Amino acid sequence: LIMGSSPPDASLAIIAGGGIVSMANVIGIVGLSSSYTALIERTGLLSGFEETIAAAAQRIGAFRVTAVVSLLSICISCNQTLGTMLTHRLCAKAQPDGSEMALSLENSVIVLSAVVPWSIAFSMCSTTLGVGAEMIVFGFYLLILPLWCCALPAAKTGGPSPRQEHDDAHDRAEGRSASEEG
């Protein structure tokens, strides 16, 4: 638990390691990222961008803006944790619904962090697998998911969210309409 494990068979070497000691770097990164986010929030360093981002979300869609902001955050911060925290902070006014924000973060900053070659998520994956930048080609899902979400009509028009469409379909299946709910 503390030091990790070593499998007896060399063919299982990819699962060797683990343990609390191996998580020291990750704990440090998360702690440092949280400190940066708190520092940025208290100084108001990015507060001017929030209104601009909210206005852009009205024009092109909240998810599309979140995806662009997330990619920029990852490129600047070089890690998934700080990128997620910055994107959440900057896009809070563009997406005030917490559930929609969580879904947008999941479909943008979380997956895109592994396609930026200088990010920690990319380097961790490439080091673990013993490959280089050519692994981006094989991570097509990581690129397709945000592109697919950007292509959805609700991403631009501000129409019903996937969650709302699901709830509406559920209500129709049960024979209720939105007017009966109110």
N, C-alpha and C positions, 0 to 999 in steps of 0.2 A: 504494500500500500504506500509506503513512504518512498522506497527506492525504485519501484517498478518491478518488471519481471523479465526473465530471459527464457525463451522457449528452448526445449531440449533439442529440437530438430532445426538445423540451419535453414531449411526451406521456409520456416515460419519467422524468419528474422525481421520481416516487415512489421510484425506485431510486438517486437521487443521494445522494452522501455516502459514509459508511463510512470506512474507514481507521482506523489506530491512534489518531490524535488524537481521533476522535469517541468512542472507548471510554474516555477518561479519566474521565468521570463514573461509568461503570459500574465501572471498576476501583476508584475511590474508595468507592463504595457497598458493594461486596463486601468491601473491606478494612476499612471501618468496621463493617460488620455482623459480620464475623469477630471484630473486637476486642470488640464488645459481648457476643457469645456467650461468648468466653473470660472476660471480666470477670464475667459472670453465673455462669458455671460455677465459677470460682475462689472467688467470694464465697459460693456456696451459696444465693444469693438465691431460687432456685426449687425447691430440693430438697424442701421440704415439699409442693409440689404433685404431685410425681412419684408418691407413694404414693396420693394421692387419685385421680389419673388412672388408675393401675393398677387400683384398686378399682372405679372406674366402668367400666372396660373389661371387668371380669369380669361386671358386671351388664348392660350394654347392648351390648357388643361393641367390640373394639379399633378397627375402622375408624370406627365412629360417634364414638367419643371423639376419635380423631385428627382427624376432620373438624371437630368443634366447637373443639378446641384450635387447629387451623390457622386457622380463621376468626377466632378471638380474637387469635391471634398476628399475623395480617395487619392486623387493625384497629388494633392497638396499635403495631406496628412500621412500618407503612406501606410495607413493601417485601417482595418475594418472598424475597430472600436471608435476611434476618434472620427472617422468618416461618418459613421452612423449617428453619433452624437451631434456632430455639426449639421448634418443634413436634417435631423429632427428639429434642431433649434432654428435653423434658417427657414424651414418649410412649415413651421407650426401655424402661421397665419394663413398659409395657402391651403392647408388641410387641417382644420380644427377638430375633425372627428378622429378620435384616437384609434379606432379600429381601422379606418381607411388609411391613416398614417402608418400604422403597423404593417398593413398589407403592402403599401407603397415602398416602405423601407425594405421589406423582405424581398420584393420583386425588383429592387434597384440596387441600393448600396450593399446589401448583404451578398448578392451574387456577383456584382461587378467588381468587388474588391479583389477577386481572384483572377481578373484579367488584366490588371494594371501591373506590368512587369516589375516595377520597383516597390510594390506594396508587400507588406509582410505576409499576407495571405497567399499571394502568388509565390513568393520565395519559399515559404514553408512547404507548399504543395510540390513545387519543382525539386526542392532538396530531398523531400521524402521519397519521391518517385525517381530521383536521379536523372531528371531531364532538364532542359533549358526552356527558352522562350517558345520553342516549337509546340509546347503543350497548349498554347492558346487555341490552336486549330482544333484540338480535341475537346476543348471546353465550350463547344458551340452552344450547349444548353444555357450556359452562363450569359451568352450574348442574345440568344433567341428569346429568353423569358422577358427581359425588359423591352425588347423590340416588339414582341407580341402585345405586351400591355400597352405600349404606345400606340399600336395600331387599332386597339379597341375603340369603338365610337365614344364610349363614356369618358375615355381619357381626354378627348378634345372638347366634347360638347358639354361636359358637366352633367350628362344624363345620369341615369340610375347606375349606381355602383354595382359590381358583381354581387356584393352582399345584398343589396336592395333587390336585384333581379331574382336572387335565390329566395328571399323572403316573399316576394310577390308571387313567384311560381308555387311556393308552398301554400300561400293563402288561396290561390286559384284551385289547387288540388283539394283543399278542404272546403271549397265552395264559398269562400269569403271574398269580399272586395275591399279595396282601400277605404271606400266610403262607410262601410260597416264598422271599421276599426275606430273611427273618430268619435 
